Amino acid sequence: MIKRFFILSSLCMVLGVSAQKSHTVVQGDNPYNIAKKYGMTVDELLKLNPKNKDGKLAIGDVLTIKSEKTATPVATKPAPVEKVTSNTSASSVGKIVLQPKQTIYGITKQYRISETDLRKLNPELDSHMKIGDEIALPLASIKKYGGTQQAVTTEKHIESPVEKTITTTTPTTAVEGESYVIQTKDNYYRITKQFGISQQDLYALNPGLEEKGLKPGETIKIKTSNTNTNTDSVAEPANPKAKMDSGNEKSTASSNVAAGDDYVTYTVQQGDTVFSIVNKFGVSIDELIALNPDLSHGLKTGMVLKIKKQDAAYIKKNGDALSVILMLPFGYSTNETQYRTMALDFLTGAKLAIERNARGGQKLDIKIVDSGNEASFKNSLTQINPDNTDLIIGPFFKSNVIDVLDFTKNQKIPIVAPFANTPELYNYSNLIIVETNNQTYADKIVEEVKGIYSDQKIYVVADAKKENANYIKAGLEKAVKNPNVIIVNSPADIQPDQNMMTGQSAPVIAILANDDNAAGDAFANRIIAISKEVQGVKAFSMFYSPTFEKKVDELSQASLVYLMDRKINTEGGFEKEILAAYKSKYCKTPPKYAIVGFDVVNDMLTRENKKGEIFKQMNKVQTQLATKFEFVKSKANGAYVNTGYRVIRLVP
C-alpha cells in the first residue's frame, strides 16, 4: 500500500464575508476554506491568482479575491457545468430543484432535451439525482415546459467550465492512507477535487459506487495526488519549495525512459504521481508495485522505476484515410439467409453514421465484407489485408471474432465485437466488446439489494432458463448475512412475509430477472398490489419494461430500481436529427439492428483521431442514439468491455 501523508488544516477562519479585494494567508488557510469564506469557488480563486494555480499557499501570501460583496452562502449540491455544444453554449442556462419521482428519462422527455445534452450540462448527473438537488437545463426549456417547476437560478452564456455552486459544508479530512469516510454533505465533485483523482478512477477503486451512490458513514477507497490543488488536505511534495507542473510528464517522458529485456526504466520527475505513471505506461498499480517494492515507502523524485513492457501501440497504416472493414453475415456466398435481415439493418444504421462522420471532415475508406456463415467464414478472411486495415467492426459471433483476432494477431488491429461477450474473449487486448452482459446487470442488482437489505425475504422472478435468477441468488448469498432467497417462476408467487412475533405482514424484496415485457407487466402489478398491503416493499429489475414508465407513481411506493439497456429519447435534439435523417434516407423508422449499427459505428468513429489512436479515447463515456458506451479494461492487458447502462430510481 502506498502511504500518503497529509498536511491537515488545523484552523478554520469564521469571519463574516465582506467586500475585500485581497486576503492575506494565515495559518490553517487552504484554497477551499478561503474560497468558501468569500463566496467563491476554488476555480475562481485560482484563476484570480495564477501564481498559486498549484494550490500551494504560504503564510503571508496576498491573494486577490472578489471585490464585490457576496451573498450569504446557501448550501446546495455542487453541479459543475462543462463546456457544452453549440446548441446550448450560447444560451442562458437555469436550474430546477429535483422533485420526488423525477428521473433522468422523465426530465429529458418533459424538457425536450437529449440525454447527451443533459449530461453535458450536468457532468455528474448520476450523483445529483436526489430530491432537492439542482439540475441545469436550458432556461428557455424550463420556461416553456417547466409549468409550476420554474428556474431557481440562472447562468448566462455558459461557455467555459465554471463552478457556480456555493457550499457551506465544513472541510473534511481523509483517513491516513487510502480510505475515506463519506460525510453527510459529500458529493462526487467535492471528493474528486479534494483528493485529486478523476471520478472514473474513484469508480474503478470502488466497484458499484456509481450505481449505489455515496452514503454517509461508509468507507471508500481514494488515491491522493502529489499535485493536489483544490483540496483541504495537501499532499506533501518531495521538494516543498518546488512548483509542480502537470505538463512535466509529457516533456520528460522520453528522456527519462530506458529499455531493458522485459521492462523499461523510468526516472520519477517532479510532479509525477503513481496514477500519472501507470496511465502513461498502461500498466496496473499492482504490476508497478510488484516490480518496485520501495514504492510502499512513497513516490520520490529521482526514483528509478521498473515498468513492465507492454505490447506496442497500434500504429495507423493507411495514410490520411481511416481504413475500416465491416464484417456482416449476409450469407450471399452460401445463400444462407438466417442473419441477412439483421445484417442489412445493421448496415443501414452504419452507413448513416459513416456519412455523418464523413461530412464532418473525417477521411474514411470503408470496405464491407460478407462474413457468410460458420462454414464459409474463413474464406471471408482472405478479403482482409491486415497490413492496410485500421479498424474492423464485426463479425457478430464469438467463434468468428476469435478467428479474426487470430488472423490479425501480429498487427494488433482494433476489432469491435458488436454482440459477442464471453469471458473467453477478455484476454485479447485489441478487442472492444460492445454488448454489456447480463452478469454485469445482475452484479449491480446484487449491490443495490445489499445496500438496503435488513433480513427481508427476497423473491427473484426467473425466466425459463433461470440463469440470471440463479446468478443473483448466488451473489446475494455471498453478499448479505442470513439470506432467504426464493426463486419463483411468476410474480404471482411473491407474497408478503409474516412477522413471527406479531403475526402481521412484513415487507419483502422483489427482483425481476426476466427480460420479457409480459413478465414486466405482471411484476409491476404484483408489486403495486403488495405495496398497498404492507409498507416497506422494495423492488428491483435487471431489465426495463415499458410499464415502469406508465406506472411511476404506484411503483415509486416500492422505490423501484431498474436498469435500462437501449432506449431512444425521441424528444432529444440529437436523437430527432438522427431519426429524421434515417427516415428521409430509408422511408421508415430505424429497426432494432439499424439502431445498433448506427450507435456502434458512430461511437467507434468518433473515438478515432487522425492517427488511428482509438485506444487512447476509450475512457470517454458517450451516449449515442440509444446506447450508452462506458468501456473498462477486463484486466490489465485485456479487452475493453462496455459496462454502460442507465440506473433508474423511483423515489416515493
Disulfide bonds with the S-S distance in Angstrom:
none
